[in-house]
Amino acid sequence: MSSEKESPGAAHEPEQLALIRETVRTAKVPRAKPRTWRGAALAKELPVARVVVNKGSLHLDQFFDYAVPEELDEAAQPGVRVRVRFGAGAHQVKNGRREGGRLIDGFLVERRATSDYSGPLAALADVVSPEPVLGPEQLGLARAVADRYAGSLADVLQLAVPPRSARAEGRPSPEPLPPPAAPEPASWTRYERGPAFLDSLARGGTPRAVWNALPGPHWAEEIARAVGATLASGRGALVVVPDGRAADRVDAALTAVLGEGRHALLTADAGPEKRYAQWLAVRRGAVRAVVGTRAAMFAPVRDLGLVALWDDGDGSHSEPHAPQPHAREVLLLRAAHDRCAFLLGSTACTVEAAQLVESGWAKGLFAGRDQVRRAAPLIRTVGDGELARDEAARAARLPSLAWQTVREGLRTGPVLVQVPRRGYVPRLACERCRTPARCRHCAGPLEAPEQQELHCGWCGRGAGDWHCVECGSTRLRAQIVGARRTAEELGRAFPAVPVRTSGRDHVLDTVPGRPALVVSTPGAEPAAEGGYAAALLLDGWAMLGRPDLRAGEEALRRWIDAASLVRGQPEGGTVVVVAEPTLRPVQALVRWDPVGHAQRELAERAELGFPPVSRMAAVTGPPEAVEGLLAAAGLPSDAEILGPVPLPVVRPGGPRRPGDPPPGEQWERALVRVPPGSGAALAAALKQARAARLTRGGGDPVRIRVDPPDIG
């Protein structure tokens, strides 16, 4: 029985063995282990990949060569995202190839036949995506920005290329539309050179202009028409605005002027996937126009013909992440590298904008005085001394002129009230002599938020028995009354009128054209349908009294931005500013002459050697570290070191701003100033000195910021 059962199996055994042997012969050669590629063949042509790795350290700011495995040859093209092993030592070499190290991301920037490095190369670990996201133009711009701001290329690329979304990459972008017809000048005819500027863009020219926009709602449409003229020439356009509200207005204007599908909106509000899909559409050439916030300054627009920046004085244009570039300077670099047109627009005018015109690099794009008088509201002033003597001011800090303006304005529409601070009562002072109320323990400012007990804003100690050290008075007044407190006071004064607030926690975009009081902090003013009937600009001295080189310029910009939302003088629009009438920024507001104010500021800074006439860098850190870096740096011979001076100590648990020292540590700041022409040498010297400190090992707490926005 057993022999009969075994005989059939024995008959099939040679057949099964033959099948197994055939399967082994036809099987593919086993693939080398991914990310090490030990024993794998290299690409036959251009076997070396030059990679910029995602390491922002200054001493690693260079390209690194990697071997290209044959299986990655097709996908490993310039511009794609790759993963590489980084940090393997020279002893980690097997079969002539470096192995080990940590996996990090990077960008492949070039394929080469040979490497400048004579030792063994590690292999590319993987190609993350075959989608090219970094072109030569974008790489060159990033390199220029890194050099200007004494930063690393990797840090700039982190700002320039958004995070990947596989789903967005998998979707095709729309087909590009043909160039539109050149739009009509429309409201550009109000400017002396406006139609000529648009005509030059439509003909493929590269005009460079500093545009002082007239007050009113037309600025977004005027930007859209400049973009339309550029697209009509077959080129692309890029517009950078300070915030999402401005981006939405330009977005709506572009849709109205050009129609759907001709531009992309790049803002953080869209979400990572949608924003990356829009960015890819621009990178692939499906869309030729872009409007967005700060990060859009690096948008890879093809055949760039125009870069435009709106309101360059807004702090949102300054990037808080390393190397902290400013959108204005990045777009200036793009205009020079891409040889395209440049438009810098604002209702105000910064000193940097005035310098561009003064140097002849750009032309002024201004309206005549008759157009300014028709578009601007009537400006009236009330000095702080008059406010103190006015009996009507006791009810809600408003003089008689302000009361009358509010009352008349509410008959025809909403009234805007600008308050320098948010909250209830951020700061207090002596009612008799106005000496700031400070804590007896730490000299911090005393506060009474939400009508609570008086306490210190730094150490938190109570101060119920406070008295003025100058005059002995025990009575306090609001030094800078916040937006919510002002809203309460105005609500009691005008009980039948609705009161709305707009600030950091809740910013309104628009308000109806019906009578209402709108209390807002600077920069959060909502637009009103048909414009505001009147506006009050309160506590002007608080904005002008800041210990900052740009205090006057910033106060004027904030005032003009708010006053631009008010109807023109022929329509009855009136603005009352509570500030000393003799001060230069107040006089510039009364005359509506921000350009003249910027020109005078520029002349004074030229005499004193202050930016932007000079170039400046801030070096902050522990005292011994700052001293050591400045001593080791080969600064230009014409460099001047100011300081160092101690920085305020940040208390543990307290609020911190970008660039502040760690809590509890005493840091110092030194300013290094050089004349025009030596800025590049200054940035290179500081970058090289800090890279040398990092090469010696250990962390380096020193921070370098070129062109700091706040120098005190």
Secondary structure, DSSP 4 states (H G I P E B T S, - for coil): -HHHHHHHHHHHHHHHHHHHHHHHHHSPPPPPPTTT-TTPPBPSSS-EEEEEES---GGG-S-EEEE-BGGGTTT--TT-EEEEEE---TT-EETTEE--SEEEEEEEEEEESS-S--SPPBBP-EEEES-----HHHHHHHHHHHHHTT--HHHHHHHHSPPP-HHHHHSPPPPPPPPPPPPP-GGGGGBTTHHHHHHHHHTT---EEEEEPPSSTTHHHHHHHHHHHHHHTT-EEEEE-SSHHHHHHHHHHHHHHH-TTSEEEE-GGG-HHHHHHHHHHHHTTS--EEEESGGGGG---TTEEEEEEE-TTSGGGB-SSTT--BHHHHHHHHHHHHT-EEEEEESS--HHHHHHHHTTSSEEE-B-HHHHHHHSPEEEEE-HHHHHH-TTHHHHS--HHHHHHHHHHTTTS-EEEE-SS-SS--EEEETTT-PBPB-TTT-PBEE-GGG---EETTT--B-TT---TTT----EEEEE--HHHHHHHHHHHSTTS-EEEE-SSS--SEE-SSS-EEEE-TT-PPEETT-BSEEEE--HHHHHTSSSTTHHHHHHHHHHHHHTTBPPGGGT-EEEEES-TTSHHHHHHHHT-HHHHHHHHHHHHHHHT-TTTSEEEEEEE-HHHHHHHHHHS---TT-EEEEEEEPPPPPTTS---TTPPPTT---EEEEEEE-TT-HHHHHHHHHHHHHHHHHTSS----EEEES-S---
